[in-house]
């Protein structure tokens, strides 16, 4: 069995990898998400984790949504099972939310948010380089600003990151980091 401190460090490492690769790589999301799930299962203490999930209303509603999606298979015709599974498989990334919530203290979430913003910054630089035709990236359309994902999802990530950057800049005490956050927002 893996020692508890090493398990926590591995969970933290793969959570940072997951947050960083969210806008950069589908393979990075899949590998780090799978490793998070495996390490979370190895961590054990499911009774406390279950109580922690049940107390949080957002996670409870997420659990109810996934249960509803599973029960809805009863009304699907057998010839459409494969299509429904492909459609519902997109919601598998919701499993990461309870894993992150039950595995870390609240002071670690800021690091995950900074890793997400760093990954989005790199993705944004790549998108702008393709848009201004500085380099060609896998035959991506130069009219689109989203290199790694659909334009709609990418715009949601950009809006979320803009909002989080404003919140982080407002909460930051150090003037140098606050100015850096506001500069990257513009």
Secondary structure as the mmCIF struct_conf table of DSSP 4:
data_model
#
loop_
_struct_conf.conf_type_id
_struct_conf.id
_struct_conf.beg_label_comp_id
_struct_conf.beg_label_asym_id
_struct_conf.beg_label_seq_id
_struct_conf.end_label_comp_id
_struct_conf.end_label_asym_id
_struct_conf.end_label_seq_id
HELX_RH_AL_P HELX_RH_AL_P1 UNK A 4 UNK A 21
TURN_TY1_P TURN_TY1_P1 UNK A 22 UNK A 24
HELX_RH_AL_P HELX_RH_AL_P2 UNK A 26 UNK A 43
HELX_RH_AL_P HELX_RH_AL_P3 UNK A 46 UNK A 55
HELX_RH_AL_P HELX_RH_AL_P4 UNK A 57 UNK A 71
HELX_RH_3T_P HELX_RH_3T_P1 UNK A 72 UNK A 75
BEND BEND1 UNK A 76 UNK A 76
HELX_RH_3T_P HELX_RH_3T_P2 UNK A 78 UNK A 80
HELX_RH_AL_P HELX_RH_AL_P5 UNK A 81 UNK A 88
HELX_RH_3T_P HELX_RH_3T_P3 UNK A 89 UNK A 94
HELX_RH_AL_P HELX_RH_AL_P6 UNK A 95 UNK A 103
BEND BEND2 UNK A 104 UNK A 104
HELX_RH_3T_P HELX_RH_3T_P4 UNK A 106 UNK A 108
HELX_RH_AL_P HELX_RH_AL_P7 UNK A 109 UNK A 131
TURN_TY1_P TURN_TY1_P2 UNK A 132 UNK A 133
BEND BEND3 UNK A 134 UNK A 135
TURN_TY1_P TURN_TY1_P3 UNK A 138 UNK A 139
TURN_TY1_P TURN_TY1_P4 UNK A 142 UNK A 143
BEND BEND4 UNK A 145 UNK A 145
BEND BEND5 UNK A 147 UNK A 149
HELX_RH_AL_P HELX_RH_AL_P8 UNK A 151 UNK A 171
HELX_RH_AL_P HELX_RH_AL_P9 UNK A 175 UNK A 185
#
